[in-house]
Amino acid sequence: MTIGVLALQGDFREHIAALAKLGENAVEIRTVEQLEQVAALIIPGGESTTISLLAKSTGLDLAIAERIKSGMAIYGSCAGMILLANEILDGRDDQISFNAIDITVRRNGFGRQVDSFEAKLKSTLFADLMGVFIRAPKIEKIGTNVEVLAWVEVQGERTPVMVRSGSALATCFHPELNDDGVVHKYFVDMVHNQQS
């Protein structure tokens, strides 16, 4: 089984390294033909509008959307979460949305680059989950069939930061910057369960 990491822009190398630590075969995805060869896909953090424009220019926008509709497991971190959301606030009019998870997200909802932070997260799955938030999107609304797997408390406000809907997983934070690998392991298990 091979997991693809969208390698148009952003921190795709860190996701590949995280999967390699788990013993998983991971490859960079830049073309529709490469996408056809993988069982699942990760959309990394980066700049969501840039990733969106590059995906359109390569035809990957339509190919990814089709694979999601057919049930491919997909995980988006930070900018990847924005692209998986049903609704994007403060995005460009021509920005793509794969509508994979029924959430509304606000780009840079946790603040600009200077507002980046790390926080211990509360989770239904993980005992000691840390989140690295860099110009992170904020989930402002959750629709139906969305499970909250982790949240952060900032100034007394409880905000979801890791969600799942069927075969789609998303995080506001960057687990690829941690050494524990637990979020990637969770996604790998999702993919294996889907393949079995």
C-alpha positions in Angstrom: 0.0 0.0 0.0 1.3 3.5 -0.9 0.1 6.8 0.6 0.5 9.9 -1.5 1.4 13.4 -0.2 0.3 16.3 -2.4 3.7 18.0 -3.2 2.6 21.1 -5.0 3.6 23.5 -2.1 4.0 23.4 1.6 5.6 20.9 4.1 5.0 17.7 2.2 8.5 16.4 3.0 7.7 16.4 6.7 4.6 14.3 6.1 6.6 11.8 4.0 9.2 11.6 6.8 6.5 11.0 9.4 5.0 8.1 7.3 8.5 6.7 6.7 9.1 6.5 10.5 6.0 4.3 10.7 7.4 2.1 8.0 4.8 3.2 5.4 5.6 3.7 1.7 4.9 7.4 0.9 5.4 9.2 -2.4 5.1 12.8 -3.6 2.1 13.5 -5.8 2.3 16.2 -8.5 0.3 14.7 -11.4 -3.0 13.0 -12.0 -1.1 9.8 -13.1 0.8 9.7 -9.8 -2.5 10.1 -7.9 -4.0 7.1 -9.6 -1.2 4.9 -8.1 -1.9 5.6 -4.4 -4.4 4.2 -1.9 -4.8 7.5 0.1 -3.7 11.1 0.1 -2.4 13.7 2.5 -2.8 17.4 1.7 -0.1 19.2 3.8 0.1 22.6 5.4 1.3 25.5 3.3 -0.6 28.3 1.6 -4.1 27.1 0.7 -4.7 29.5 -2.2 -1.4 28.6 -3.8 -2.1 24.8 -3.4 -5.5 25.4 -4.9 -4.3 27.3 -7.9 -1.5 24.7 -8.6 -4.0 21.9 -8.2 -6.3 23.5 -10.8 -3.4 24.1 -13.2 -2.4 20.4 -13.1 -5.9 18.9 -13.2 -5.4 17.5 -9.7 -8.4 19.4 -8.4 -10.8 17.4 -10.4 -8.9 14.1 -9.9 -8.7 14.5 -6.2 -12.4 15.4 -6.0 -13.3 12.3 -8.0 -11.1 10.0 -5.7 -12.7 11.5 -2.6 -16.2 10.8 -4.0 -15.1 7.2 -4.7 -14.1 6.8 -1.0 -10.4 7.4 -1.0 -9.0 8.1 2.5 -7.7 11.6 2.7 -6.1 13.7 5.5 -5.5 17.4 5.4 -3.4 19.4 7.9 -3.7 23.2 8.3 -4.0 24.3 4.7 -5.1 20.8 3.8 -8.0 21.1 6.3 -9.1 24.3 4.5 -9.2 22.5 1.2 -11.3 19.7 2.7 -13.9 21.9 4.3 -17.3 22.5 2.9 -17.1 26.3 3.5 -14.1 28.6 3.7 -14.3 32.0 5.3 -11.8 34.7 4.3 -10.7 32.7 1.2 -10.4 33.7 -2.4 -13.5 33.4 -4.6 -11.6 31.0 -6.9 -10.3 28.8 -4.1 -11.2 25.2 -4.4 -13.1 23.2 -1.8 -13.3 19.4 -1.9 -16.3 19.4 0.4 -15.0 16.3 2.1 -15.9 17.3 5.7 -19.0 19.3 6.7 -17.2 22.1 8.5 -16.8 25.8 8.1 -13.2 27.1 8.6 -11.7 30.5 8.8 -8.3 31.0 7.2 -5.7 32.2 9.7 -8.5 31.9 12.3 -6.0 31.5 15.2 -4.0 34.5 14.0 -1.1 35.5 11.7 2.4 34.0 11.7 3.4 36.0 14.8 0.5 34.4 16.7 1.8 30.8 16.1 1.7 28.7 19.3 2.0 25.2 20.7 -0.6 23.7 23.0 -1.4 20.5 24.8 -4.7 19.3 23.3 -7.6 17.4 24.8 -8.5 14.3 22.8 -10.8 11.3 22.8 -8.0 9.2 21.3 -4.6 10.4 22.5 -3.3 11.0 26.1 -0.5 13.4 25.3 -1.3 15.2 22.1 0.6 18.4 21.3 -0.5 20.8 18.6 1.7 23.2 16.6 -0.4 26.0 15.2 1.1 28.1 12.5 -1.3 30.6 10.8 -3.8 27.9 11.5 -7.4 27.7 10.3 -10.1 27.7 12.9 -13.2 25.6 12.8 -16.2 27.9 13.3 -19.0 25.4 12.5 -19.4 21.7 12.5 -22.1 20.0 10.5 -23.6 16.5 10.5 -21.6 13.3 10.5 -18.5 15.0 11.8 -16.7 13.5 14.8 -14.5 15.8 17.0 -11.3 13.9 17.9 -9.4 16.7 19.6 -9.8 20.2 20.8 -7.8 23.1 22.3 -8.8 25.5 25.0 -7.7 29.1 24.3 -8.8 31.8 26.7 -11.5 29.5 28.1 -12.9 28.7 24.7 -13.0 25.1 23.6 -12.3 24.8 19.9 -12.2 21.6 17.8 -8.9 21.1 16.1 -9.1 17.5 14.8 -12.1 16.1 13.0 -13.2 13.1 11.0 -16.0 12.4 8.7 -16.0 8.9 7.2 -12.8 8.4 5.2 -11.7 12.1 5.6 -9.5 13.4 8.5 -8.4 16.9 9.2 -6.3 18.9 11.7 -5.9 22.6 12.3 -2.4 21.9 13.6 0.8 20.3 12.2 1.4 16.8 13.7 4.2 16.3 11.2 6.3 18.7 13.3 6.0 16.4 16.3 8.0 13.2 16.9 5.2 11.1 18.3 3.6 10.1 15.0 0.2 9.4 16.6 -1.9 11.3 14.2 -0.2 9.8 11.2 -0.6 6.4 12.8 -4.3 7.0 13.2 -4.6 7.9 9.5 -2.5 4.9 8.4 -4.9 2.7 10.5 -7.8 4.3 8.7 -6.3 3.5 5.4 -5.4 -0.1 6.3 -9.0 -0.7 7.7 -10.4 0.7 4.4 -8.2 -1.6 2.3 -8.9 -4.8 4.3 
